[in-house]
Every structure is written in structure tokens, then in C-alpha cells.
Amino acid sequence: MTVIYGLIGVNVGVFLLWQYGISSYQRFRDPSTYHFLTRHFVLNEANIMAGRIWTLVTSSFSHSSGSHILMNCIGLYFIAPATASGIFASLTSLAYHRFRRDRWAGSEGASGAIYATLAFYGALFPRTQFLVFFVVPMPAWLFVGGIFAWDLFSAFGRPNSGVDSAGHVGGIIAGVAAAALLRRGRFPGHRGYRGR
């Protein structure tokens, strides 16, 4: 749990920097912190082309709005992150925005890694019941499939929604692929897992 608390602490620290940067820019016309954060904590093609490869990882710790960090930290606390799946989600987001020729579209947050973890669990235990909004029971396969369908639709049907649906789709694909590899015994130290 110490690692989880540390990751939440890093997320909160970067969130507070965003709040300072936004406030400083709006109140005092000082954009230095804001520009630093957009260059080093937002994933977009412009940052990658400028050599800031680390934004593939740092964007996962970056949240500029309160509701965004709250939801992702709750997810982080309960289902823990997977950095590799977060990178895959980031690469999916980059490819999508390149396809749309939207070079400056940015992405931030750990939801791609959280969706990967959720999809991984759902693929291994498809009949497990999730409580949607803490009330409505739904089998894991239907819940994950519904999220996937919604985000795939949103990526192409609502591309300017402000949500990086392509990153979510990438995270779900990474989670399902990891579960498939585990079932086939392709993970080091694992002979295979059948799930239930």
C-alpha cells in the first residue's frame, strides 16, 4: 500500500502544481508554470516530436481538474496501476490524434492504465459482478464491453468531448491482451491461467 499512497501523493502534487500554474496564469499573467506543465506533463504529438518522450509516463500523473484526479485516484487506490498499459494507452492516443491530424490535442491522467487493469480483471473473471454506480449489478464482461463500446463510439462520434476516449480504448485493449497472454502461459513465471 505504501507504493499506492506514494503514487497518489505524486498525482496530488502534480495536481496542485496545475492549480498553481492555472491560477498564476489567470491572476498574474505569469504563464511559466502552466507552460512548463503543458510541455512536460501533457501527452501530445508536439511534445513527442520535441523529444519529450517522458510525457508518455508523466501524463499518467497529470490531472488539471478536481473531478479527474478524484476519479483516477479512487481507481488507483482500488485497482492499482500498470505503467506498461498506461504507456500503451498513451501510444494509442498518439496514433489516434495523428490519424485525426490533431497534433496539439493533449492527454493527461491514469485512466488508460486503470481501464487496462479493469479489463484485465474482467477478461480473467468475466462472470464477476461489478456494481455500476455502487448499485446496479452487472457481469464484468458486459461492463468492460460497454465501456469499450462507449469509448470507441466517443473517439469517432464525439472527438471533441474533452475525454481521451482513444486512450481508454488502448488501455482496455492492453488489459484484454495481457489477460490472453496470461491464459496462454506467455508471462514469465506463469504456466497459464484459466480464470473462471
N, C-alpha and C positions, 0 to 999 in steps of 0.2 A: 504493500500500500504506500510505502514511502515514495516509490517511483511515481505512482499515480498522483500523489499530493504534489510532488515536485513538478510534474507536467502541468497540473492545474495552476500551480504558482507561476510558472513561466507564462502560461496563457493569460493569467490575470495581469502580470507585469507588462506584457506587450499591449494588452487592452488599455491599461492605464496610460501607457505612452501614447496610444492612439487618441485617448481623450485629451491629454495634454496638447498633443500636436494639433488636433482639430480646434480646440479652444484657443490656443496661441495664434493660430492662423486667422480665426474669425475675429478675435478680440483685439489683437495687437498687430495684425498683418505680418506676422512672422511665420513664414511657411517652412522654415528649416527642418523642424522635427517631422512635420507632415510629409515633406518631400523625402526625407530620409526613410521613413516608414514605407512610403509607396515604392521606393527603389529597392528596399531590402526585405520587405515582408508581404509583398503582393506578387502573386504569380501572374505574369503576362508575357507575351512573346517579346515585347520590347525589353524587358528585364533580362530574359534569357539571351537574346541577341547581344545585349550589352555585356555579357559574360557573368551575370549574376545568377549562376546555376543554383546557388544555395536557396533561392526563393522556392525551389521545388519542395524544400523541407520547411523553411521558415514561415511560409504562408500557412502551414498547418497550425502554427501557434499564434496566428494573427486574427484578431476579431475587433472590428471597429464599432460594432453596435452591441448594446447590452443584451438583447434577446438572443443574438447569435452566440455570444460567449456562454450565456446561461445554458442554452440547449446543448451546446457541444461539451461543456464541462460536466453536465449531468450524464451525457452519453459516455464521456471519458471515464467518469467515476464508476459507472456500472458495467461497461463492457470493454474498457481498456483499448488503447490504440494499437495500430500495426503500422509502423513507419513505412515499410515497403509498399503496403497497399495504398498509403497516403500518397506516395510518390507516383504509383501507377494511376491513381485518380487525378493527380496533377498533370501527368503526361496526357491523359485522355482529355482533360480540359484544354490543354495547349493545342492538341491536334484539332479539337472541335473549333476553337476560336481561329485557328489558322485556316481551316476549311471555310469558315464564315468571313475570313479576311477582316477580322476584328482584332487587330494587333494590340490595341490598348485595353481590351477587356481584361479585368483583373479578377483574381480569385483569392480567397483567404478562408481559413478555417480548417478544422479537422474532420468535417462531416464526411469526406470521402473515405478516410480511414475508419471512421465509426460505422459507415454503411458497409464497408468491407467486412468488418468484424460481425456485424449483424447478419450479413448474407452468408458468411462462413458458418456461423452457428445454425442459421436457417437451413442451409444445404445439408448439414450433418444431421439435424434433428427436425425434419420438415413437419412432423405432426405435433411438435411442441406448441402449446397455446401461448400466444402473446396477448397482452391486454392493451388494445388500442385506446389511447387517451385514458389509460388505467382502468377502463371499464369494459369495453367490448372485446370478448374473446375471439381470437382468430388464429388459425393454424399458421405456423411460421412460413410455409411455402406461399400461402396466399398473401400474407403481409409483405414479405420481401418482393414477391411478384408484383404486387400492387404498387409498391414504392418504385420499382424498376419501370413499370409501365407509365406511371405518372411523370417520373423524371425524364424518360425518353420522349414522351409527348411534349413536356415542357421545353426540352432542349430545342426542339424544332418548331413547336407550335407557339411557344411563348419565349422566344430567345432573349428578350429584354426585360425579363421579370425581376432581375436583380439577384437571382439564385443561380449558382453554378450547377445546373442540372447535369451537365456533361461530366463534371467531376463526381457527382453522386453515382451516375451510371458506371463510370470507370471503377469506383470503389466496389459497387455490387458485383461487377464482372470479376474483379480481383478476388473478392471473397468466395464466390462460387468456384472459380478456378482453383483456388487454394484448397478448398474442400474436396474437389475432384482429385487433385494431386494426392492429398492425404489418403483418400479412399483407395487409390491405386498403389499406395506404398512408395510414392516418389519423394516423400520428405525424408531427409537424413534422420536415421534413428527410429523411423516408424515403418512397420511392416504393412501398414494398411489399416483402414478403419471402415467399418460398415455403417456406422451410425444406427439410426432406428427409423 
